[in-house]
Amino acid sequence: GLRRAFASIGVKILGVLALFPGPIAWLIAFFVVRASARSFEFEGFVSSIFALQTWFFIGIVALLSGATCISEDLQADAFPILFSKPLTPAQYIAGRTLAIGTILFAFAFVPGLLLVLLFSASAPAEIRADSVGFLLPVLAHSVLVAGAVAGASVGLSATTRNRAVTVSLFLVLWLVPGVVAKVVHAATG
């Protein structure tokens, strides 16, 4: 389950890299706000960092670990062996989804937690408690994104034995809606 989902060297490298955008963004914001003495919109900033985490890191990790998890078993004809044990298909799907979801949750929550804690530690005393309050939205965002993306990637993985088709389907479903939304947004102003 979890070990197999985290087995890819690409997922491990992304796990380290995913920790950097938050602290780098915090450093930039911290010094820009201090240097310019301007007010800072924390909500918009955290939202943009989460967008980066979601659409870049979560997407690639879901592609590397989740989009092919069942198709690999289909390709290897592993189902007769897997289901000869007291394991139902529902348990198998739930286990795969939970393993991928756990990794995706970590990729969303840990950087978000780090960002909120950095901002809270450096915030003026009068808004420090308010900035800690962003942990609940960080948690909710992480759970929702991890659950939805894990379910979609595992579901797509079960559609075919061909890993290339599965990866292609995932890329189309991951990228096309965002591109269409940006085009529509640009066209409508």
URFENFEN-V193093 format. One record per residue. N is the residue number from 1. RES is the residue in one small letter. OMEGA is omega as a letter, one per 20 degrees, with the letter a starting at -180 (999 if undefined). BURIAL is # if it has 24 or more other C-alpha atoms within 12 Angstrom, else .. Layout:
N,RES,OMEGA,BURIAL
N,RES,OMEGA,BURIAL
//
This chain:
1,g,a,.
2,l,r,.
3,r,a,.
4,r,r,.
5,a,a,#
6,f,a,#
7,a,a,.
8,s,r,.
9,i,r,.
10,g,r,.
11,v,r,#
12,k,r,.
13,i,r,.
14,l,r,#
15,g,r,#
16,v,a,.
17,l,a,.
18,a,r,#
19,l,a,#
20,f,a,#
21,p,a,#
22,g,r,#
23,p,r,#
24,i,r,.
25,a,r,#
26,w,r,#
27,l,r,.
28,i,a,.
29,a,a,#
30,f,a,#
31,f,r,.
32,v,a,.
33,v,r,.
34,r,a,.
35,a,a,.
36,s,a,.
37,a,r,.
38,r,r,.
39,s,a,.
40,f,r,.
41,e,a,.
42,f,a,#
43,e,r,.
44,g,a,.
45,f,r,.
46,v,r,#
47,s,a,.
48,s,r,.
49,i,r,#
50,f,r,#
51,a,r,#
52,l,r,#
53,q,a,#
54,t,a,#
55,w,r,#
56,f,a,#
57,f,a,#
58,i,a,#
59,g,a,#
60,i,r,#
61,v,r,#
62,a,r,#
63,l,a,#
64,l,a,#
65,s,a,#
66,g,a,#
67,a,a,#
68,t,a,#
69,c,a,#
70,i,r,#
71,s,r,#
72,e,r,#
73,d,r,#
74,l,a,.
75,q,a,.
76,a,a,.
77,d,a,.
78,a,a,.
79,f,r,.
80,p,r,.
81,i,a,.
82,l,a,.
83,f,r,.
84,s,r,.
85,k,r,.
86,p,a,.
87,l,r,.
88,t,r,.
89,p,r,.
90,a,r,.
91,q,r,.
92,y,r,#
93,i,r,#
94,a,r,.
95,g,r,#
96,r,a,#
97,t,r,#
98,l,r,#
99,a,r,#
100,i,r,#
101,g,r,#
102,t,r,#
103,i,r,#
104,l,r,#
105,f,r,#
106,a,r,#
107,f,r,#
108,a,a,#
109,f,a,#
110,v,r,#
111,p,r,#
112,g,r,#
113,l,r,#
114,l,r,#
115,l,a,#
116,v,r,#
117,l,r,#
118,l,r,#
119,f,r,#
120,s,a,#
121,a,a,.
122,s,a,.
123,a,r,#
124,p,a,.
125,a,a,.
126,e,r,.
127,i,a,.
128,r,a,.
129,a,r,.
130,d,a,.
131,s,r,#
132,v,r,#
133,g,r,.
134,f,r,#
135,l,r,#
136,l,r,.
137,p,r,.
138,v,r,#
139,l,a,#
140,a,r,.
141,h,a,#
142,s,a,#
143,v,a,#
144,l,a,.
145,v,a,#
146,a,r,#
147,g,a,#
148,a,a,#
149,v,r,#
150,a,r,#
151,g,r,#
152,a,a,#
153,s,r,#
154,v,r,#
155,g,r,#
156,l,a,#
157,s,a,#
158,a,a,#
159,t,a,#
160,t,r,#
161,r,a,.
162,n,a,.
163,r,a,#
164,a,r,.
165,v,r,.
166,t,r,#
167,v,r,#
168,s,r,.
169,l,r,#
170,f,r,#
171,l,r,#
172,v,a,.
173,l,a,.
174,w,a,#
175,l,a,.
176,v,r,.
177,p,r,.
178,g,r,.
179,v,r,.
180,v,r,.
181,a,r,.
182,k,r,.
183,v,r,.
184,v,r,.
185,h,r,.
186,a,a,.
187,a,a,.
188,t,r,.
189,g,999,.
//
